[in-house]
Amino acid sequence: MQGTGKSASQLSLRRYGASPGSHSHDHFQILLGLSGTLDLEVAGRGLRVEAGRGCIIAPGDRHDFESRGGSTCLVLDSAQPDWRQCAAGAANALPAGALPLARYLASALELRLPLAQAHGPALLLEAWLGNAADATPCTAASRRRPIDWPALQQWAAAHWHEDLTVAALAAQVHLSPSQFAARCREERGMGAIAWLRQQRLAHARLLRATGMAVADVAHRTGYRSPSALTAALRRSAG
């Protein structure tokens, strides 16, 4: 899953096996599951990319990955800054129309069709951006709707065992994912994913302060393993 670091986008078809890997890179990496299951741990949070699901890894996010049963993914390495907007509201479900596009591009790459590489990255970005755009106009009233951040924090703390997404948080405060992401940057000074990660770490620190074992804290706060929690706490302290 290593990228080139170049400004140009690069598509590839990759097959993963049981041998684990771990690294980060200075560009966005978009994974679209075609078959099998790829397990990832991105910045301490477990993710699973199966057929019909996707994942956007932001620049600098350390990630571990393995696929015990084998998996195939269409992978896009891109420094295109518009992917940041997509990542702010991205869930693991692919946008409508992206899966058939991904399957076509994967087939085209195997056949070495030049237009797939030339235009595929832009088509995938267009599909994601279209999904991120809110179908309902953003009214002044919705912008002014107050967000009860402490209540949202408590709700998130009760759902760490789930695969929490920006869309799930947005639904709790009756906003679209794009509106919630914008409000989070304006009112919390950080992206929605960063805010969610901060709350998870804060809850983990609180439980550790009570003397709870690392393994129990990791289970309670949704970390994949005690070592993932320990690494996340060490990074935040550093």
N, C-alpha and C positions, 0 to 999 in steps of 0.2 A: 504493500500500500504506500510505497514511497513515491513522492512526486519529484518533479524536475526543478521546481522553484522558478520556472520561466513564466513570463507574463502570458504566453499563449496557453490556451486550454488544450488538454490532451485527453482523448478517450481511450480506454483500453478494456479488454474483456479479461477478467482475472478469476482463476480458480484457486480456492483456499482449502487447505487440509488441516490436519490435527496439530501440526507444528505451530506453536504460538509465536507471535511477533509483537514488537512494541516500539513505537517511535512517535515523533511529531514532525510537522512540516510547516513551511511558511506560506502556504496557500490553502484554499478551500479544497476539500475532497468530498465528493458526492458519490455515495454508493447506492446502487439500485439492485435489489435482490432479484435474481432470475431463477435460482434453484437452490435447495438446501438451506442451511441456517448458518449464518456467520455471527458469532458472539463477540461483542466489543465491550470494552470498558473505556469510556471517554471522560477524562478528567474526573475519574472516580465513580462515574455513573454507568451502570450496566445498560447496554442496548442490544437488541437482537434484530438483525436484518435477515428476513425470510423472503421468499418469493412474493413479489407484490408490495414490498415495503422498502423504505429508503432511509438514508441517514446523511446529514450534512455535518461534516467535521470542520470546525473553524480553524483558521491558522493558529498555530501554537498549542492547540489542545493535544496533550499527550494521550495516546490511545493504545490499548492492548487488544489483540484480536486472535481468534482461533476458530476453527470449524471442525469439530470432531468427526462429523459425518460427511464432510466435504460440502462445498458450496460454490456457486458461480455468481459473480456480480459484474455489472457494467460499472466501471469506475471513471469518474471525471475529475481530473486534477485541473484546477482553474484559479487564477489570481484575479478573475473578474470581480470587482467590488460589489456588484449587484447581488452576489450570492449572500452577502451579509443580511440584506433585507429578507431573503428567503429563510435564512437560518433562524431569524428572530421569531418566526412563527411556525417553524417546521415541526411536523409530527412525523412518525415513522411511516404513515400511510402515504403512498405516492399521490401526487395530484392527479385528477382525472385526466386520462389520456396519456400519462407519462409511462405507464407500464407497456402498452403496445409500442410506443415510441422506443422504449429501452430495448424491447425484444427485437424490433426491427434493426436498431443500430448495432446490437450485438451480432445479429446475423450478417449485417453488412460489413462489420469489422472482420469477421471470419472469412468473408469473400473478398476482402481487401478493396471494397468499393470506396473510391476517394472522396465522394461527396459526404459520406457518413462522418469522416473525420473533419472535413471542412465545415460542415453546417450542423452536425449533431450537437456540439456544445451549446450553440446559440438556441437551438430548438428546445433543449432541455431547460435552459434558463428561462425561456419564454413560457414554458409550461408551468414552471414553479412560480414565476412572477404573477402569472394569471391567477394561480390559486391563492397567492398571498394577498392579492387585491381584494378589498372588501366589496362584496356585491351590493351592500346597502350603503348609501351615501352617509358620510360621517357628519352628523348634525351638531350644532352648537351645544344642544342639550346633552348629547352623549359625551362630548368632550368635557363638559362640566360635571358629569356624574362623579361624585366623590368615590374614591376607592378606600375602603376600610382595610388598610394594610395589616394592622395587627390581627384582624379577623381572618384575612387571607393567609397570613402566616400560620395561624392555628389550624386552619383547614388543611394546609399543605403538610403540616407536621403529623396530621392524622392519616395521611395518604402516602407516606414515603414508600410503602410496600407496592404501590402502583407505579406504572410507567408514566409519571407526571409529564405533561407537555404544556407549552405556552397556551395552546388552545383550551386545555382543561382549566388553567388558571383564569383565562379570559372569560370563560363561561361562568365562573363563580361570581364575577363582578359585572356580568351582562354587557361585555364588550367583545368586539371581534378580536382575533389574535393580533392583527396589525395595530388596532387602536390600543390594545393593552400594552404591546411592546413599546409604542410611542410614549404612553403615559408612564411606563416604568423608567424609561430613559429620562423623562422630564422630571418626575417626582422622586425617584430613587437614585438617579445619577448613574444608572447602569442598565445593561440589557436585561431582558426578562430571564434568559437562561442563567446569567450571572447572578441575578437576584435569587433565583430558585436554588442555585448552588450554594450561595451564601447562607440561606436559611437552613439548608440541610446540614452544613458544617456547624452552624451555631447550635442547632439542636444536638448534634453529635457531641460537641464540646460540653454542653450542659449535662448530658447523660453521663459522660466520662467523669465529670466533676463529682457526681454522686457516688462514684466507685463502681459503676457498672462495668462488667468485663467488655473488652474490645469487641469480641465476637457478638455479644448480645447487642451492643450499640450499633454495630454494622447491620445486623439483622433488622433492628428497629428503625433505622434511618435509610434503609434501601441500598446500602453499599453491597457490592457483589461479594466482597470478602473482607475479613479483618485487615488484611494487608492493604487493600484498596483504601479503606478508611484511614489507616495509619499514614499512608502516603499522602492522602489529601490533606490531613491535618498538618503534616510536616511541611507541605508546600505552602499552605496558607500562613503558617507561622514564619516561613522564610520570606 
